[in-house]
Amino acid sequence: MFEAAEKLDCLDGRSPIDPRDLRQLTLMRDNNRCVLTSVVNIRSLWKGKQSWSSEKKATHTKVTRIISQSLLTDIQGTPEVFQWAQTARAIDERFGGLSSCDVLGEEILCSPLNAFTAGNAVHEEFDCLNLWLTPAVE
């Protein structure tokens, strides 16, 4: 069978990291700020994790996943011979050479490597594909 079929356990989307833990890990790593605008997470001000000054901007933030949860969504109507191809991620891995499991490890989508802190407006633009990331050139 295909290589993607052999990795179904990895492709099922289960993660040992809880989404709440991912949020805390991501906020801590990103210094309680939107990584693209440097605007402070407003809740970190309330909790005293950041000092407040009148010139400092604050907003609500969200964890933004680089590889989307939608890659795990079942694609309906696949014939039995193509059961291995029920998610976009399995298809990407098979034909595009992108192995989420190899890149992100067992945490898969809830890996801090797959997430960053973004202000609500930045998150919305990223979700609408009006904003995207490109690989850094070394």
N, C-alpha and C positions, 0 to 999 in steps of 0.2 A: 504494500500500500504506500501512499505518499508520505513524505517526511512529516507534513503537517498533521496527519492523522495520528502519528506516533506521539505527538506532543499535546494531545487533547487535554490532559490534566492541567497543563500550563495555560492553555487557551480558554479554559472555562471561566476565567476572570476572578476566581476566589483569591483573596489576598489576606495574609496574616496581619496586615496593618489596617486598623479601623479608620474610616474617614475622619473622625474627630482627632485621632492621633496624628494623621497626616496633616491636618490643619495646624496643629500645635507645632509639629516638626518644621513645617514650611514657614510659619510665622517666625519661629526662632531663628531659622537659617537666614531668612530674608530681613532680619532686624525689624520685624513688625512694620514693614513698609511695602508698598507696591514697587516691584522691582523695575518697572519701566518709568514711573513718574517720581519715585521716592516720597510720595505722599504717605504719611503715617496712618496706620490702622487706628481708627477712632477708638476701638475697644481697648487697645493697648494704653491709650491715654487714660481711660476710665479706670483701668486696673493698675495704673501707676508704673507701667513698664517703660513709658516714654515720658520725658518732661515736656511740659507745655509752654509755648511762648506764643505771643500774638501773631507773629509772622509765620508760624508753622501751620501748614495745611494738614487736614485730617479727613479721612473718608472711611466708609465701610469697605472691607476687602473680602475677596473670595479666593479659595484655592482654585487655580486654573490648571487643568490637565493639558499637557502637550499632546499626548496620544489620548484620544477621546474615548469615553465610555461607550459611544455608539459603535465602536469597532467590535464590541462584544454582543451586540444585538443580533438575535437570530434572523437569518434571511429565510423567509418562508417559501415553500413550494419547491424545494430542491429535491430532485430525484434521489432515491436511496444510494445510488452509486456516488453521489456528490455530498453525502452527509458530512464529510470532513470540511466542506466549504460553507458551513452555515453561518460563519461570521466573517466580516470584512477583514479581520485580523488574520484569520487562517488563510484567506485568499492572498493578502499582502505577503504573508510569510512564504507561501508556496511559489507565487509568481513574481513578487517584487523583491525578495531577498531580505525583507525587513522582519527580523525576529524580535518581537517585543519581549519575549521571555529571556533571550540572550542579553538584550540591552538593559532591561529593568530588573532582572532576577525574579525571585518568587513573589515579590510585592506587586508585580505587574503594574496595573493602573494606579495603585495607591502608593507607589514608590515616590519618595521625595525627588528622585531623579526625573520624574515625569510631571512635576508640578512646580508652580511658582505662585507667589502672592501677587494679586492684581486688584486694583481698585475696581469698583463696580462698572464704571464706564469702560475701562480697559478690558475687563472680562467680557463685557457685552460685544465690543468690537472684535475681540478675538473669536468669540463664539460665532459671530456673523461672517467670519473670514474677511473682515475689513482690515485686520491686523494679523500679521503672521511672523513667525520666527524663521531665521535662516541660520545655517550652521556658521559658527565662527571659523575664520580662516586662521590657522596656526602659523 
